[in-house]
Amino acid sequence: MVISGIQQIGIGIPRVYEAFEWYKKHLGMDIPVFDEAAEAALMLKYTGGEPRSRHAIFALNIQGGGGLEIWQYTSRVPQPSAFQLMLGDYGIFISKFKSRDVQRSYEILKKQGVEILNEVSKNPAGSKHFYLKDPYGNICEVIEADDWFKSYKTHTGGIYGCTIGVSDIEKSKAFYSTILGYDEIICDAKDQFDDFKKLPGGDKKFRRVILKNSKKRQGAFSRLLGDSEIELVQVTNREAQPIFKDRLWGDLGYIHLCFDINGMDELRTLCESKGHPFTADSKDSFDMGEAAGHFSYIEDPDGTLIEFVEAHKVPILKKINWYLNLRNRDPKKPLPNWMVGALAFNRKK
């Protein structure tokens, strides 16, 4: 069983094409791997017991990092939270985007009129970063990284991880370490943090743990997806709530964290042995129009949704109908850089 890295973070938004244009312009997410309108029929546990129509665009940045699955309900109006979400609430609260030069990214985004929440500073692990908001109120972090697939003109790369609110960091550390491979603790601190103070609820006291994978990821797209980090945040002096309390998967906000994997049967056994059985499973290859694969979901200790995708068909170069079949190859071997790099020919200007 191989986990190649973060494939994407799902984000529920009200207008899919508008959101794609924003993330393309400001954060370089300009390669739509697929753009598909369909019915979400296999997630009934999380969609109120009935299939729901949706439109999704999976966008990548060729410089490296995971992608965004920009996701919009079309059969219902996606709902916001009924309460003010605050740092430490249970679920994905912040997406992380990688940057070679954080100060340059800050200056470019500020000039573009993006809503920036704080100045460039350092987190407890010593990494330079800052926070911003997209037009829909979702918080993104731009953070320095030195792991890149390719050089290009955009000032940021793709997804480098996320910040997740949890109720018990020890339980969550075990989950993200034993199942997902985030076994290296970069920092573990308890305090009020200056770099949090401009975030909603960020003036509280927190325990903050940043995890990375100690071993290099393997698999077809491991070089593109690259390294990543998971930041676990537990608020210690207020009562937190689930971010998706009384809402459906696909409503507004960060809806899941998805990993590119190979070996779904072995992974199913591992998850069951750790007390986190699959809660959704496509069972076999699931057609997503321009792509296909086997997907499944589990929940972390607080119910945050983790998706696994075993890709079977990937569009490399749509203009000449070049679709890659991944079923019969060494699951640990990375694809050649030139082949993955050809995804750049699908870039939208």
C-alpha contacts under 8 A as a table, 3 or more apart, distances in Angstrom:
res1	aa1	res2	aa2	distance
1	M	261	I	7.41
1	M	262	N	5.68
1	M	263	G	4.53
1	M	264	M	7.31
1	M	266	E	5.98
1	M	267	L	6.40
2	V	218	Q	6.63
2	V	219	G	6.57
2	V	261	I	5.47
2	V	262	N	5.08
2	V	263	G	6.53
2	V	331	P	7.01
2	V	332	K	6.70
3	I	180	L	7.31
3	I	217	R	6.85
3	I	218	Q	6.99
3	I	219	G	7.26
3	I	259	F	6.78
3	I	260	D	5.98
3	I	261	I	4.40
3	I	262	N	6.60
4	S	217	R	5.17
4	S	218	Q	5.19
4	S	219	G	5.14
4	S	220	A	7.37
4	S	221	F	6.55
4	S	222	S	4.82
4	S	225	L	7.32
4	S	259	F	7.19
4	S	260	D	5.42
4	S	261	I	5.76
5	G	66	G	7.61
5	G	217	R	6.47
5	G	222	S	6.23
5	G	225	L	5.68
5	G	226	G	6.56
5	G	227	D	7.09
5	G	228	S	7.36
5	G	259	F	5.66
5	G	260	D	5.80
5	G	261	I	7.74
6	I	9	I	7.79
6	I	65	G	7.61
6	I	66	G	5.30
6	I	67	G	7.94
6	I	159	I	7.71
6	I	160	Y	7.91
6	I	161	G	7.31
6	I	225	L	6.35
6	I	228	S	7.27
6	I	257	L	7.47
6	I	258	C	5.90
6	I	259	F	4.47
6	I	260	D	6.20
7	Q	66	G	4.82
7	Q	67	G	5.95
7	Q	225	L	6.66
7	Q	258	C	5.55
7	Q	259	F	4.88
7	Q	260	D	5.07
8	Q	58	F	7.89
8	Q	66	G	4.99
8	Q	67	G	4.22
8	Q	68	L	4.95
8	Q	69	E	6.18
8	Q	159	I	7.14
8	Q	257	L	6.45
8	Q	258	C	5.20
8	Q	259	F	6.94
9	I	66	G	7.62
9	I	67	G	6.52
9	I	68	L	5.06
9	I	69	E	5.99
9	I	95	S	7.70
9	I	159	I	7.68
9	I	254	Y	7.11
9	I	255	I	7.58
9	I	256	H	5.88
9	I	257	L	4.72
9	I	258	C	5.87
10	G	68	L	5.90
10	G	69	E	4.52
10	G	70	I	6.14
10	G	71	W	6.76
10	G	254	Y	5.78
10	G	255	I	5.24
10	G	256	H	5.11
10	G	257	L	6.44
10	G	258	C	7.53
11	I	68	L	7.10
11	I	69	E	6.16
11	I	70	I	5.27
11	I	71	W	5.80
11	I	250	G	7.47
11	I	252	L	7.14
11	I	253	G	5.48
11	I	254	Y	4.35
11	I	255	I	5.48
11	I	256	H	7.44
12	G	70	I	6.43
12	G	71	W	4.84
12	G	72	Q	5.75
12	G	73	Y	7.94
12	G	78	P	7.60
12	G	250	G	5.09
12	G	251	D	5.31
12	G	252	L	4.38
12	G	253	G	5.05
12	G	254	Y	6.20
12	G	255	I	6.35
13	I	16	V	6.51
13	I	19	A	7.29
13	I	70	I	6.99
13	I	71	W	6.10
13	I	72	Q	5.46
13	I	78	P	7.31
13	I	136	Y	7.09
13	I	251	D	7.26
13	I	252	L	5.22
13	I	253	G	6.79
14	P	72	Q	5.84
14	P	73	Y	7.54
14	P	77	V	7.65
14	P	78	P	6.37
14	P	252	L	7.23
15	R	18	E	5.56
15	R	19	A	6.21
15	R	72	Q	6.42
16	V	19	A	5.24
16	V	20	F	6.21
16	V	55	H	7.06
16	V	56	A	7.00
16	V	57	I	7.35
16	V	70	I	6.25
16	V	71	W	6.38
16	V	72	Q	5.72
17	Y	20	F	4.99
17	Y	21	E	6.22
18	E	21	E	5.23
18	E	22	W	6.38
19	A	22	W	5.07
19	A	23	Y	6.27
19	A	70	I	7.27
20	F	23	Y	5.32
20	F	24	K	5.94
20	F	29	M	7.71
20	F	30	D	7.94
20	F	57	I	7.53
20	F	59	A	7.65
20	F	70	I	6.99
21	E	24	K	5.00
21	E	25	K	6.04
22	W	25	K	5.27
22	W	26	H	6.08
22	W	27	L	7.93
23	Y	26	H	5.37
23	Y	27	L	5.17
23	Y	28	G	6.41
23	Y	29	M	5.56
23	Y	30	D	7.64
24	K	27	L	5.79
24	K	28	G	4.67
24	K	29	M	4.40
24	K	30	D	4.65
25	K	28	G	5.99
25	K	29	M	7.66
25	K	30	D	7.81
26	H	109	L	6.81
26	H	112	Q	7.84
27	L	97	F	7.95
27	L	154	T	7.31
27	L	155	H	7.44
27	L	156	T	5.83
27	L	157	G	7.29
27	L	158	G	7.72
28	G	61	N	5.82
28	G	154	T	5.55
28	G	155	H	7.53
28	G	156	T	6.48
28	G	157	G	6.84
28	G	158	G	7.60
29	M	59	A	5.54
29	M	60	L	5.05
29	M	61	N	4.70
29	M	67	G	7.43
29	M	68	L	7.77
29	M	157	G	7.97
29	M	158	G	6.86
30	D	59	A	6.27
30	D	60	L	6.24
30	D	61	N	6.13
30	D	347	R	5.43
30	D	348	K	5.43
30	D	349	K	7.25
31	I	59	A	5.19
31	I	60	L	4.97
31	I	61	N	6.32
31	I	62	I	7.57
31	I	343	L	7.35
31	I	344	A	6.75
31	I	346	N	5.78
31	I	347	R	4.42
31	I	348	K	6.15
32	P	35	D	6.49
32	P	57	I	6.24
32	P	58	F	5.51
32	P	59	A	4.43
32	P	60	L	6.53
32	P	346	N	7.08
32	P	347	R	7.08
32	P	348	K	7.56
33	V	57	I	7.42
33	V	58	F	5.44
33	V	59	A	5.94
33	V	60	L	7.05
33	V	290	E	7.71
33	V	291	A	7.93
33	V	314	V	7.92
33	V	315	P	6.73
33	V	346	N	7.80
34	F	56	A	7.84
34	F	57	I	5.67
34	F	58	F	5.44
34	F	59	A	7.65
34	F	288	M	7.70
34	F	289	G	7.44
34	F	290	E	5.59
34	F	291	A	6.68
34	F	315	P	7.96
35	D	55	H	7.57
35	D	56	A	5.90
35	D	57	I	4.41
35	D	58	F	6.68
35	D	290	E	7.65
36	E	55	H	5.72
36	E	56	A	5.51
36	E	57	I	6.50
36	E	288	M	6.94
36	E	289	G	6.48
36	E	290	E	7.88
37	A	53	S	7.49
37	A	54	R	5.80
37	A	55	H	4.13
37	A	56	A	6.39
38	A	53	S	5.75
38	A	54	R	5.71
38	A	55	H	6.37
39	E	51	P	6.41
39	E	52	R	5.50
39	E	53	S	4.16
39	E	54	R	5.95
40	A	43	M	6.37
40	A	51	P	5.53
40	A	52	R	5.24
40	A	53	S	5.96
40	A	54	R	6.78
41	A	44	L	6.56
41	A	50	E	7.36
41	A	51	P	4.45
41	A	52	R	6.68
42	L	51	P	7.41
42	L	280	A	6.92
42	L	281	D	7.47
42	L	282	S	6.78
43	M	46	Y	5.57
43	M	47	T	6.15
43	M	51	P	7.50
43	M	280	A	6.30
44	L	47	T	4.94
44	L	48	G	6.24
44	L	49	G	4.47
44	L	50	E	5.49
44	L	51	P	6.31
45	K	48	G	6.50
45	K	49	G	5.76
45	K	279	T	7.96
45	K	280	A	7.90
46	Y	49	G	7.17
46	Y	248	L	5.76
46	Y	249	W	5.38
47	T	50	E	6.14
47	T	51	P	6.90
47	T	52	R	6.96
47	T	248	L	5.31
47	T	249	W	6.02
47	T	250	G	7.92
48	G	248	L	6.73
52	R	73	Y	7.27
52	R	74	T	7.84
52	R	75	S	6.05
52	R	76	R	7.84
53	S	73	Y	6.05
53	S	74	T	5.39
53	S	75	S	5.02
53	S	76	R	8.00
54	R	71	W	6.98
54	R	72	Q	5.45
54	R	73	Y	4.27
54	R	74	T	4.89
54	R	75	S	6.85
55	H	71	W	5.95
55	H	72	Q	5.26
55	H	73	Y	6.46
55	H	74	T	6.68
56	A	69	E	6.42
56	A	70	I	5.46
56	A	71	W	4.44
56	A	72	Q	6.30
57	I	68	L	7.91
57	I	69	E	5.65
57	I	70	I	5.17
57	I	71	W	6.70
58	F	67	G	6.69
58	F	68	L	5.65
58	F	69	E	4.31
58	F	70	I	6.23
59	A	67	G	5.42
59	A	68	L	5.27
59	A	69	E	6.39
59	A	70	I	7.54
60	L	65	G	7.93
60	L	66	G	6.79
60	L	67	G	4.52
60	L	68	L	6.74
60	L	158	G	6.60
61	N	64	G	5.99
61	N	65	G	7.08
61	N	66	G	7.82
61	N	67	G	6.95
61	N	157	G	5.80
61	N	158	G	5.20
62	I	149	F	7.25
62	I	150	K	6.49
62	I	152	Y	7.64
62	I	157	G	7.42
62	I	158	G	7.89
62	I	224	L	7.51
62	I	341	G	7.04
62	I	343	L	7.40
62	I	344	A	6.14
63	Q	148	W	6.01
63	Q	149	F	5.24
63	Q	150	K	4.47
63	Q	151	S	5.61
63	Q	152	Y	6.27
63	Q	156	T	7.94
63	Q	157	G	5.25
63	Q	158	G	7.19
63	Q	224	L	7.59
64	G	147	D	7.90
64	G	148	W	5.41
64	G	149	F	4.83
64	G	150	K	6.64
64	G	157	G	5.60
64	G	158	G	5.73
64	G	223	R	7.72
64	G	224	L	4.78
64	G	225	L	5.67
64	G	226	G	6.56
65	G	97	F	7.96
65	G	98	K	7.40
65	G	148	W	7.71
65	G	157	G	6.13
65	G	158	G	4.20
65	G	159	I	4.86
65	G	160	Y	5.71
65	G	224	L	6.12
65	G	225	L	4.30
65	G	226	G	5.64
65	G	227	D	7.52
65	G	228	S	7.80
66	G	158	G	5.29
66	G	159	I	4.39
66	G	160	Y	6.60
66	G	224	L	7.80
66	G	225	L	5.09
66	G	226	G	7.83
67	G	158	G	5.94
67	G	159	I	5.82
68	L	159	I	7.51
71	W	250	G	6.74
72	Q	78	P	7.28
72	Q	250	G	6.97
72	Q	251	D	7.92
73	Y	76	R	5.84
73	Y	77	V	6.54
73	Y	78	P	5.95
73	Y	250	G	6.75
73	Y	251	D	7.51
74	T	77	V	7.13
78	P	250	G	7.13
78	P	251	D	4.60
78	P	252	L	5.95
79	Q	247	R	7.09
79	Q	251	D	5.15
79	Q	252	L	5.82
80	P	251	D	6.69
80	P	252	L	5.29
80	P	253	G	7.71
81	S	84	Q	7.05
81	S	85	L	7.25
81	S	243	I	7.25
81	S	244	F	7.00
81	S	245	K	7.63
81	S	247	R	7.40
81	S	252	L	7.62
85	L	89	D	6.76
85	L	200	P	7.15
85	L	243	I	6.69
86	M	89	D	5.78
86	M	199	L	7.77
86	M	200	P	4.91
86	M	201	G	4.72
86	M	202	G	7.38
87	L	93	F	6.75
87	L	165	G	6.89
87	L	199	L	7.04
87	L	200	P	6.05
87	L	201	G	5.27
87	L	202	G	5.85
87	L	233	V	7.77
87	L	235	V	7.62
88	G	93	F	7.92
88	G	164	I	7.47
88	G	165	G	4.32
88	G	166	V	6.61
88	G	201	G	7.84
88	G	206	F	7.91
88	G	233	V	5.66
88	G	234	Q	5.41
88	G	235	V	5.10
88	G	240	A	6.27
89	D	93	F	7.66
89	D	165	G	5.12
89	D	166	V	7.08
89	D	240	A	4.77
89	D	241	Q	5.02
89	D	242	P	5.68
89	D	243	I	5.88
90	Y	164	I	6.86
90	Y	165	G	4.31
90	Y	166	V	5.13
90	Y	167	S	7.02
90	Y	240	A	6.84
90	Y	241	Q	5.90
90	Y	242	P	4.42
90	Y	243	I	5.58
90	Y	302	D	6.40
90	Y	303	G	7.97
90	Y	304	T	7.29
91	G	164	I	5.26
91	G	165	G	5.15
91	G	166	V	6.99
91	G	242	P	6.41
91	G	243	I	5.65
91	G	244	F	7.71
91	G	302	D	7.41
91	G	303	G	7.53
91	G	304	T	5.14
92	I	95	S	7.61
92	I	162	C	6.79
92	I	163	T	5.94
92	I	164	I	4.43
92	I	165	G	6.48
92	I	243	I	7.86
92	I	254	Y	5.82
92	I	255	I	7.48
92	I	256	H	7.47
92	I	257	L	8.00
92	I	304	T	7.21
93	F	138	N	7.83
93	F	139	I	6.96
93	F	162	C	7.54
93	F	163	T	5.78
93	F	164	I	5.75
93	F	165	G	6.82
93	F	254	Y	7.00
94	I	138	N	7.30
94	I	139	I	5.14
94	I	140	C	5.29
94	I	141	E	6.61
94	I	162	C	5.49
94	I	163	T	4.99
94	I	164	I	7.21
95	S	139	I	6.80
95	S	140	C	4.84
95	S	141	E	6.04
95	S	159	I	7.04
95	S	160	Y	7.84
95	S	161	G	6.28
95	S	162	C	4.39
95	S	163	T	6.51
96	K	140	C	5.87
96	K	141	E	4.65
96	K	142	V	5.90
96	K	143	I	6.73
96	K	159	I	5.62
96	K	160	Y	5.15
96	K	161	G	5.08
96	K	162	C	5.13
96	K	163	T	7.62
97	F	140	C	7.19
97	F	141	E	6.01
97	F	142	V	4.85
97	F	143	I	6.19
97	F	156	T	6.75
97	F	157	G	6.30
97	F	158	G	5.42
97	F	159	I	4.66
97	F	160	Y	5.23
97	F	161	G	7.39
98	K	142	V	5.86
98	K	143	I	5.18
98	K	144	E	5.70
98	K	145	A	5.56
98	K	156	T	5.72
98	K	157	G	5.11
98	K	158	G	6.10
98	K	159	I	6.49
98	K	160	Y	5.51
99	S	102	V	5.65
99	S	105	S	7.12
99	S	142	V	6.42
99	S	143	I	5.77
99	S	144	E	4.85
99	S	145	A	5.81
99	S	155	H	6.50
99	S	156	T	4.54
99	S	157	G	5.99
100	R	144	E	5.69
100	R	145	A	5.90
100	R	146	D	6.57
100	R	155	H	7.37
100	R	156	T	7.05
101	D	104	R	5.41
101	D	105	S	6.38
101	D	144	E	6.56
101	D	155	H	7.58
102	V	105	S	5.02
102	V	106	Y	6.10
102	V	120	V	7.40
102	V	128	K	6.56
102	V	129	H	6.25
102	V	130	F	7.87
102	V	142	V	6.80
102	V	143	I	6.37
102	V	144	E	5.85
103	Q	106	Y	5.00
103	Q	107	E	6.28
103	Q	120	V	6.64
104	R	107	E	5.14
104	R	108	I	6.17
104	R	155	H	7.50
105	S	108	I	5.18
105	S	109	L	6.08
105	S	142	V	7.75
105	S	155	H	5.86
105	S	156	T	6.96
106	Y	109	L	5.37
106	Y	110	K	6.00
106	Y	120	V	7.27
106	Y	130	F	7.58
107	E	110	K	5.14
107	E	111	K	6.13
108	I	111	K	5.19
108	I	112	Q	6.25
109	L	112	Q	4.93
109	L	113	G	6.41
109	L	114	V	5.49
109	L	116	I	7.85
110	K	113	G	5.23
110	K	114	V	5.67
110	K	115	E	7.42
110	K	116	I	6.83
111	K	114	V	7.63
114	V	132	L	7.28
114	V	133	K	7.38
114	V	134	D	7.45
115	E	132	L	5.64
115	E	133	K	5.51
115	E	134	D	7.19
116	I	119	E	7.94
116	I	130	F	7.85
116	I	131	Y	6.14
116	I	132	L	4.18
116	I	133	K	6.46
117	L	130	F	7.44
117	L	131	Y	5.40
117	L	132	L	5.15
117	L	133	K	7.26
117	L	198	K	6.10
117	L	199	L	7.12
118	N	130	F	6.02
118	N	131	Y	6.12
118	N	132	L	7.65
118	N	195	D	7.51
118	N	198	K	6.33
119	E	130	F	6.13
120	V	128	K	6.56
120	V	129	H	5.54
120	V	130	F	5.00
121	S	128	K	5.49
121	S	129	H	5.74
121	S	130	F	6.53
121	S	195	D	6.65
122	K	125	A	7.58
122	K	126	G	5.25
122	K	127	S	5.12
122	K	128	K	4.40
122	K	129	H	6.02
122	K	195	D	7.29
123	N	126	G	5.33
123	N	127	S	5.52
123	N	128	K	6.62
123	N	129	H	7.08
123	N	195	D	6.69
124	P	127	S	7.52
124	P	187	C	6.67
124	P	189	A	7.39
125	A	186	I	6.26
125	A	187	C	5.56
125	A	210	I	7.78
127	S	143	I	6.88
127	S	144	E	6.22
128	K	143	I	5.90
128	K	144	E	5.71
129	H	141	E	6.78
129	H	142	V	5.42
129	H	143	I	4.28
129	H	144	E	6.42
130	F	141	E	5.70
130	F	142	V	5.59
130	F	143	I	6.84
130	F	195	D	7.83
131	Y	139	I	6.77
131	Y	140	C	5.69
131	Y	141	E	4.42
131	Y	142	V	6.35
132	L	139	I	5.69
132	L	140	C	5.33
132	L	141	E	6.35
132	L	142	V	7.99
133	K	136	Y	7.59
133	K	137	G	5.58
133	K	138	N	5.43
133	K	139	I	4.55
133	K	140	C	6.02
134	D	137	G	5.59
134	D	138	N	5.44
134	D	139	I	6.56
134	D	140	C	7.36
135	P	138	N	7.51
138	N	253	G	6.35
138	N	254	Y	7.78
142	V	156	T	7.84
147	D	226	G	6.45
147	D	227	D	6.60
148	W	151	S	7.54
148	W	157	G	7.93
148	W	224	L	7.60
148	W	226	G	7.09
149	F	223	R	6.18
149	F	224	L	5.31
149	F	226	G	7.51
150	K	341	G	7.91
154	T	157	G	7.34
159	I	228	S	7.93
160	Y	227	D	7.04
160	Y	228	S	4.70
160	Y	229	E	6.37
161	G	228	S	5.17
161	G	229	E	4.88
161	G	230	I	5.53
161	G	231	E	7.84
162	C	229	E	6.99
162	C	230	I	5.51
162	C	231	E	6.23
163	T	230	I	6.14
163	T	231	E	4.54
163	T	232	L	5.92
163	T	233	V	7.02
164	I	230	I	7.47
164	I	231	E	6.16
164	I	232	L	5.11
164	I	233	V	6.08
165	G	232	L	6.04
165	G	233	V	4.88
165	G	234	Q	5.92
165	G	235	V	7.99
166	V	169	I	6.31
166	V	172	S	7.03
166	V	232	L	6.54
166	V	233	V	6.01
166	V	234	Q	5.31
166	V	301	P	7.97
166	V	302	D	6.36
167	S	234	Q	5.91
167	S	235	V	7.91
167	S	240	A	7.81
167	S	302	D	6.89
168	D	171	K	5.58
168	D	172	S	6.35
168	D	234	Q	6.90
169	I	172	S	4.94
169	I	173	K	5.82
169	I	207	R	7.89
169	I	209	V	7.78
169	I	232	L	6.82
169	I	233	V	7.49
169	I	234	Q	6.57
170	E	173	K	5.14
170	E	174	A	6.39
171	K	174	A	5.30
171	K	175	F	6.38
171	K	301	P	6.94
172	S	175	F	4.97
172	S	176	Y	6.16
172	S	232	L	7.70
172	S	300	D	7.21
172	S	301	P	6.33
173	K	176	Y	5.39
173	K	177	S	5.88
173	K	232	L	7.97
174	A	177	S	5.17
174	A	178	T	5.83
175	F	178	T	5.62
175	F	179	I	5.86
175	F	180	L	7.40
175	F	300	D	6.87
175	F	301	P	7.50
176	Y	179	I	5.76
176	Y	180	L	5.07
176	Y	181	G	6.46
176	Y	182	Y	5.59
176	Y	183	D	7.62
177	S	180	L	5.63
177	S	181	G	4.72
177	S	182	Y	4.32
177	S	183	D	4.53
177	S	184	E	7.98
178	T	181	G	5.82
178	T	182	Y	7.51
178	T	183	D	7.32
179	I	270	L	7.27
179	I	271	C	6.83
179	I	274	K	7.84
181	G	212	K	7.98
181	G	213	N	5.64
181	G	214	S	7.95
182	Y	211	L	5.53
182	Y	212	K	4.82
182	Y	213	N	4.32
182	Y	214	S	7.22
182	Y	229	E	7.56
182	Y	230	I	7.48
183	D	211	L	6.67
183	D	212	K	6.38
183	D	213	N	5.54
183	D	214	S	6.29
184	E	211	L	5.50
184	E	212	K	5.13
184	E	213	N	5.75
184	E	214	S	5.53
185	I	188	D	7.09
185	I	209	V	7.09
185	I	210	I	6.03
185	I	211	L	4.76
185	I	212	K	6.59
186	I	209	V	7.40
186	I	210	I	5.34
186	I	211	L	5.67
186	I	212	K	6.87
187	C	208	R	7.59
187	C	209	V	5.51
187	C	210	I	5.37
187	C	211	L	7.52
188	D	207	R	7.20
188	D	208	R	5.70
188	D	209	V	4.43
188	D	210	I	6.77
189	A	207	R	5.66
189	A	208	R	5.31
189	A	209	V	6.58
190	K	205	K	7.23
190	K	206	F	5.60
190	K	207	R	4.32
190	K	208	R	6.30
191	D	205	K	5.38
191	D	206	F	5.67
191	D	207	R	6.72
192	Q	196	F	7.90
192	Q	203	D	6.51
192	Q	204	K	6.10
192	Q	205	K	4.66
192	Q	206	F	6.32
193	F	196	F	5.37
193	F	197	K	6.60
193	F	202	G	7.77
193	F	203	D	7.49
193	F	205	K	7.68
193	F	206	F	7.91
194	D	197	K	5.39
195	D	198	K	7.27
196	F	199	L	5.56
196	F	202	G	4.75
196	F	203	D	6.78
197	K	200	P	7.85
197	K	201	G	7.62
197	K	202	G	4.51
197	K	203	D	4.77
198	K	202	G	6.30
198	K	203	D	7.64
199	L	202	G	4.84
199	L	203	D	7.82
200	P	203	D	8.00
201	G	204	K	6.22
204	K	235	V	6.83
204	K	236	T	7.59
204	K	237	N	6.51
204	K	238	R	7.63
205	K	235	V	5.88
205	K	236	T	5.60
205	K	237	N	6.06
206	F	233	V	6.51
206	F	234	Q	5.43
206	F	235	V	4.41
206	F	236	T	5.46
206	F	237	N	7.87
207	R	233	V	5.91
207	R	234	Q	5.18
207	R	235	V	6.51
207	R	236	T	7.12
208	R	231	E	7.05
208	R	232	L	5.81
208	R	233	V	4.77
208	R	234	Q	6.55
209	V	231	E	5.70
209	V	232	L	5.15
209	V	233	V	6.63
210	I	229	E	6.74
210	I	230	I	5.80
210	I	231	E	4.33
210	I	232	L	6.29
211	L	229	E	5.51
211	L	230	I	5.18
211	L	231	E	6.23
211	L	232	L	7.97
212	K	227	D	7.76
212	K	228	S	6.31
212	K	229	E	4.70
212	K	230	I	6.60
213	N	216	K	7.17
213	N	227	D	7.40
213	N	228	S	7.42
213	N	229	E	7.47
216	K	227	D	7.48
217	R	222	S	5.78
217	R	226	G	7.31
217	R	227	D	7.45
218	Q	221	F	7.95
218	Q	222	S	5.37
218	Q	332	K	5.11
218	Q	333	K	6.60
218	Q	334	P	6.62
219	G	222	S	5.22
219	G	261	I	7.78
219	G	262	N	7.65
219	G	331	P	5.47
219	G	332	K	4.21
219	G	333	K	5.16
219	G	334	P	4.97
219	G	335	L	7.74
220	A	223	R	7.90
220	A	331	P	6.76
220	A	332	K	6.87
220	A	333	K	5.85
220	A	334	P	4.05
220	A	335	L	4.83
221	F	224	L	5.41
221	F	225	L	6.14
221	F	260	D	7.99
221	F	334	P	6.01
221	F	335	L	6.44
221	F	340	V	7.50
222	S	225	L	5.16
222	S	226	G	5.70
222	S	334	P	6.23
223	R	226	G	5.22
223	R	334	P	6.84
223	R	337	N	7.88
224	L	340	V	7.51
235	V	238	R	6.49
235	V	239	E	7.79
235	V	240	A	7.25
241	Q	245	K	7.27
242	P	245	K	5.13
242	P	302	D	7.78
244	F	247	R	5.19
244	F	248	L	6.94
244	F	249	W	7.55
247	R	251	D	6.69
248	L	251	D	5.60
249	W	255	I	5.96
250	G	253	G	7.91
250	G	255	I	5.97
251	D	255	I	7.47
252	L	255	I	7.81
255	I	305	L	7.09
256	H	304	T	6.99
256	H	305	L	4.93
256	H	306	I	5.66
256	H	307	E	6.61
257	L	305	L	6.58
257	L	306	I	4.99
257	L	307	E	5.99
258	C	306	I	5.77
258	C	307	E	4.32
258	C	308	F	5.57
258	C	309	V	7.15
259	F	306	I	7.72
259	F	307	E	6.20
259	F	308	F	4.95
259	F	309	V	6.26
260	D	308	F	6.11
260	D	309	V	5.18
260	D	310	E	6.11
260	D	311	A	7.36
261	I	264	M	7.34
261	I	308	F	6.33
261	I	309	V	5.84
261	I	310	E	5.04
261	I	311	A	7.68
262	N	309	V	8.00
262	N	310	E	5.32
262	N	311	A	7.86
262	N	331	P	6.17
263	G	266	E	5.56
263	G	267	L	6.25
263	G	310	E	7.44
264	M	267	L	4.97
264	M	268	R	6.03
264	M	294	H	7.87
264	M	310	E	6.95
265	D	268	R	5.07
265	D	269	T	6.46
266	E	269	T	5.19
266	E	270	L	6.31
267	L	270	L	4.98
267	L	271	C	6.11
268	R	271	C	5.25
268	R	272	E	6.20
268	R	277	P	6.92
268	R	278	F	6.69
269	T	272	E	5.20
269	T	273	S	6.19
270	L	273	S	5.14
270	L	274	K	6.39
271	C	274	K	5.18
271	C	275	G	6.38
271	C	276	H	5.01
271	C	277	P	5.31
271	C	278	F	7.23
271	C	298	I	7.92
272	E	275	G	5.15
272	E	276	H	5.36
272	E	277	P	4.41
272	E	278	F	7.50
273	S	276	H	7.47
273	S	277	P	7.98
274	K	277	P	7.98
276	H	298	I	6.18
276	H	299	E	6.57
276	H	300	D	7.37
277	P	298	I	6.23
278	F	281	D	6.61
278	F	296	S	6.42
278	F	297	Y	5.47
278	F	298	I	4.86
279	T	296	S	7.45
279	T	297	Y	5.63
279	T	298	I	5.48
279	T	299	E	7.53
280	A	296	S	5.28
280	A	297	Y	5.12
280	A	298	I	7.30
281	D	294	H	7.85
281	D	295	F	6.00
281	D	296	S	4.22
281	D	297	Y	6.60
282	S	285	S	7.05
282	S	286	F	6.41
282	S	294	H	5.96
282	S	295	F	5.56
282	S	296	S	6.29
283	K	294	H	6.73
283	K	295	F	7.67
284	D	293	G	7.58
284	D	294	H	5.32
284	D	295	F	8.00
285	S	292	A	6.24
285	S	293	G	4.71
285	S	294	H	4.58
285	S	295	F	7.87
285	S	312	H	7.13
286	F	292	A	5.42
286	F	293	G	5.18
286	F	294	H	5.66
286	F	295	F	7.38
287	D	290	E	7.91
287	D	291	A	6.43
287	D	292	A	4.49
287	D	293	G	6.78
288	M	291	A	5.03
288	M	292	A	5.28
288	M	293	G	7.92
289	G	292	A	7.14
290	E	314	V	7.21
290	E	315	P	6.27
291	A	311	A	7.92
291	A	312	H	7.69
291	A	313	K	5.18
291	A	314	V	5.02
291	A	315	P	6.32
292	A	311	A	6.25
292	A	312	H	5.48
292	A	313	K	4.88
292	A	314	V	6.90
293	G	309	V	6.40
293	G	310	E	5.40
293	G	311	A	4.26
293	G	312	H	4.64
293	G	313	K	6.55
294	H	309	V	5.71
294	H	310	E	5.09
294	H	311	A	6.55
294	H	312	H	7.41
295	F	307	E	7.00
295	F	308	F	5.46
295	F	309	V	4.43
295	F	310	E	6.31
296	S	307	E	5.74
296	S	308	F	5.27
296	S	309	V	6.74
297	Y	305	L	6.59
297	Y	306	I	5.54
297	Y	307	E	4.44
297	Y	308	F	6.18
298	I	305	L	6.00
298	I	306	I	5.34
298	I	307	E	6.62
299	E	302	D	7.26
299	E	303	G	4.74
299	E	304	T	5.33
299	E	305	L	4.78
299	E	306	I	5.90
300	D	303	G	5.18
300	D	304	T	5.25
300	D	305	L	6.60
300	D	306	I	7.05
301	P	304	T	7.48
311	A	314	V	6.98
311	A	326	L	6.77
312	H	324	L	7.98
312	H	325	N	5.78
312	H	326	L	4.98
312	H	327	R	5.55
313	K	323	Y	6.37
313	K	324	L	5.50
313	K	325	N	4.88
313	K	326	L	6.21
314	V	323	Y	5.49
314	V	324	L	5.16
314	V	325	N	6.91
314	V	326	L	7.88
315	P	318	K	6.00
315	P	321	N	7.63
315	P	322	W	6.24
315	P	323	Y	4.37
315	P	324	L	6.27
315	P	343	L	7.93
316	I	322	W	5.72
316	I	323	Y	5.59
316	I	324	L	6.51
316	I	339	M	7.55
316	I	340	V	7.20
316	I	342	A	6.25
316	I	343	L	5.17
317	L	320	I	6.10
317	L	321	N	6.27
317	L	322	W	5.02
317	L	323	Y	6.98
317	L	342	A	6.55
317	L	343	L	6.17
317	L	345	F	6.60
317	L	346	N	6.46
318	K	321	N	4.73
318	K	322	W	5.90
318	K	323	Y	7.44
318	K	346	N	6.90
319	K	322	W	7.65
319	K	346	N	7.92
325	N	328	N	7.60
326	L	329	R	6.21
330	D	333	K	5.51
335	L	339	M	6.76
335	L	340	V	6.71
336	P	339	M	5.39
336	P	340	V	6.59
337	N	340	V	5.29
337	N	341	G	5.78
338	W	341	G	4.90
338	W	342	A	6.24
339	M	342	A	5.28
339	M	343	L	7.62
340	V	343	L	5.80
341	G	344	A	5.85
342	A	345	F	5.71
342	A	346	N	7.95
343	L	346	N	5.66
343	L	347	R	7.49
344	A	347	R	5.28
